[in-house]
Amino acid sequence: MTHTAAVGSSRSSRPQVYDVSQGSEPCKIPAVGLTADQLDTALSVFHTYIPDSKLSNGISLGDTAAARQHSRFKTLSENIEHDDQGSDGSDYSENETWSCTCMSQGGVDDQYLCTAKDGDACDCVSEFGNFYSSLGDDSKRQLLKLDALPDRLPLVECSPECACRARCANRVSQLGVRAPLTVRPAVSGIGLGLFFSPATSVDLPKGTFISLYAGEYLTTVEARTRWKDQQSLEQSEGQGNYILSLKLPGETIHIDPRHRGNVGRFLNHSCDPNCVVHVVRWGAGQGWPRAATYTKRYVKPGEELTFDYANASGGPWTKEAKGDEHNDKRTRCLCGSTRCRGWMPYDETL
Ligand SMILES: C[S@@+](CC[C@H](N)C(=O)[O-])C[C@H]1O[C@@H](n2cnc3c(N)ncnc32)[C@H](O)[C@@H]1O
């Protein structure tokens, strides 16, 4: 793939703002300060930009009926060991649907339906908890109450089937990227990274939704094959490994954004990160687990956004690679933090 106009390149007198999301997110995500080659890489990694994950055969998770019919879905489901309980920890199984009947009353307060205003009355919030709170400013932004989240329980937002629709305050991760972000060369020098880049000098509060880590859902068998391929690319061409494995109670989900993915694939690992990954379902039962990143502290303008790959699932699924010469899975961590553990975490089951 070649491009005649390069972002931030001396080849172009007026730098062009290239939206990495290709118009798929509510906010543009400019690529900034990239050489022509880096821009080519940033673009060519996305054969397709998808704001939400899909099955590896291209079927959208939102298309529940088609996803359930498809043999790939069945294979994936069979690969997942289910507990007696629903995997969101509730009494609802994957085959049941759950929705609230909250209806908008009209007016500006619509934004707060389901949580701040009618929280007690909303079926979803009263069943699964209210873990978002309003920032209370004009931005109408909802923050995740990180300290109130129960350990290892996925967040459940209102589902696409709920009557409250898009303005409900219990829908955050499903609305796409809203924080001002840019893709730039990573601070560590390891390829590209995702940065908080506001127009004015404001901090990003703790609990702000950044983006999903969206890609193709893989079976464990598919993930193993791709992991090996990506690992050899990493060694031969310096291209990274992108598969995120979410180990939930009773199930493991692998997400690969290398060929089809969203901007979350630019989030680098840090041993002292400013973001954290949480599993979010859009509705209980029928809701597939999404990996969503949120800030875990205040973030200053210009900071690179990172998360600890070892905490991706909130569980003990990863191992720190040891400095053992015979461990071919090890990759040096270049996060540069004073708490750096030296090696990148990896999922030993792949
Ligand atoms: C999800 S991608 C992150 C974006 C990547 N830097 C890029 O340019 O596309 C993960 C890959 O980035 C690299 N990476 C991320 N964090 C790193 C770190 N702390 N140290 C070394 N490499 C890292 C590794 O190659 C890893 O496999």
PDBQT file of the ligand as one rigid body, heavy atoms in Angstrom, charges set to zero:
ROOT
HETATM    1  C1  LIG A 401      -0.996  -4.580  20.855  1.00  0.00    +0.000 C 
HETATM    2  S1  LIG A 401       0.504  -4.236  20.078  1.00  0.00    +0.000 S 
HETATM    3  C2  LIG A 401       0.840  -2.595  20.571  1.00  0.00    +0.000 C 
HETATM    4  C3  LIG A 401       1.049  -1.647  19.393  1.00  0.00    +0.000 C 
HETATM    5  C4  LIG A 401       2.366  -1.814  18.664  1.00  0.00    +0.000 C 
HETATM    6  N1  LIG A 401       3.405  -1.081  19.353  1.00  0.00    +0.000 N 
HETATM    7  C5  LIG A 401       2.272  -1.333  17.216  1.00  0.00    +0.000 C 
HETATM    8  O1  LIG A 401       3.087  -0.518  16.789  1.00  0.00    +0.000 OA
HETATM    9  O2  LIG A 401       1.368  -1.766  16.502  1.00  0.00    +0.000 OA
HETATM   10  C6  LIG A 401       1.561  -5.270  21.028  1.00  0.00    +0.000 C 
HETATM   11  C7  LIG A 401       2.970  -5.354  20.535  1.00  0.00    +0.000 C 
HETATM   12  O3  LIG A 401       3.656  -4.116  20.752  1.00  0.00    +0.000 OA
HETATM   13  C8  LIG A 401       4.955  -4.358  21.269  1.00  0.00    +0.000 C 
HETATM   14  N2  LIG A 401       5.004  -3.886  22.666  1.00  0.00    +0.000 N 
HETATM   15  C9  LIG A 401       3.981  -3.379  23.369  1.00  0.00    +0.000 A 
HETATM   16  N3  LIG A 401       4.377  -3.011  24.593  1.00  0.00    +0.000 NA
HETATM   17  C10 LIG A 401       5.687  -3.313  24.680  1.00  0.00    +0.000 A 
HETATM   18  C11 LIG A 401       6.654  -3.185  25.717  1.00  0.00    +0.000 A 
HETATM   19  N4  LIG A 401       6.380  -2.658  26.897  1.00  0.00    +0.000 N 
HETATM   20  N5  LIG A 401       7.918  -3.624  25.451  1.00  0.00    +0.000 NA
HETATM   21  C12 LIG A 401       8.233  -4.167  24.245  1.00  0.00    +0.000 A 
HETATM   22  N6  LIG A 401       7.360  -4.295  23.230  1.00  0.00    +0.000 NA
HETATM   23  C13 LIG A 401       6.095  -3.885  23.442  1.00  0.00    +0.000 A 
HETATM   24  C14 LIG A 401       5.186  -5.851  21.207  1.00  0.00    +0.000 C 
HETATM   25  O4  LIG A 401       5.777  -6.125  19.946  1.00  0.00    +0.000 OA
HETATM   26  C15 LIG A 401       3.786  -6.393  21.290  1.00  0.00    +0.000 C 
HETATM   27  O5  LIG A 401       3.695  -7.660  20.737  1.00  0.00    +0.000 OA
ENDROOT
TORSDOF 0
